[in-house]
Amino acid sequence: MKVVRLKIPRLTPQLALIIKHGLGDLGQKMWSFASMMFLITLKRGSMEMIAAHTLSLSIALFILASSVGSVIDRLSRLTAIRLAIGGQVVSVAGIAILIIVVQLKGQVLECYPTELYTVFTILCLFDIAAKLAKEAAGIIIGRDWVVTVCLGDRNRLAKINVWFTRIDEVFGIVAPLCISALRQVVTQLQATIAGALLYLVCASCQYLLIMFVYRHVEGT
């Protein structure tokens, strides 16, 4: 009897970076969509919160993106990516705690304008921090780690960049679907806790993959 053996791809630094990018992109897009859904529940029947959130995020990125790049340039390779991943984790944890507190409080914040806009402001700040950390990680990986791992090989660079683009496009569709499906079967509070735990697992995997790549690069 002939035994069929599945060929499992060996984990290479290039594959590790692609997986790391996928985990980070999925987590960021899921929480970005989750934040939007939370804003809808804050002020029902109004898109005012979402519009203001999107505008504030765009302005903050426009103003602070160059500063993030300058900070990255002054840090070592490993320190920079650690701070980027850590920044994402802290920001998402802040968003999760905020949503959980509001849910447990059980008030309709529309009746309390001061509390409503306080929650909105805090959410925007955490979202801005998460987005900046995600952009920082993208700069670090794309400008430094990928180039180092590929040893300047243009074909490898092109393949990895193609995979990064595919992942961005696919997860841009998958992430909202996952959040929407989750909200159909559980409450927002349960979905928030599950999402936070999932993000923590993804962030831990990202860090392990980064350390794998770092050890490989330092050993060459």
Secondary structure, DSSP 8 states (H G I E B T S, - for coil): ------------HHHHHHHHHHHHHHHHHHHHHHHHHHHHHHSTT--HHHHHHHHHHHHHHHHHHHHHHHHHHTS-HHHHHHHHHHHHHHHHHHHHHHHHHHHHHT--GGG-HHHHHHHHHHHHHHHHHHHHHHHHHHHHIIIIIHHHHHTT-HHHHHHHHHHHHHHHHHHHHHHHHHHHHHHHHS-HHHHHHHHHHHHHHHHHHHHHHHHHHHHHHHH-
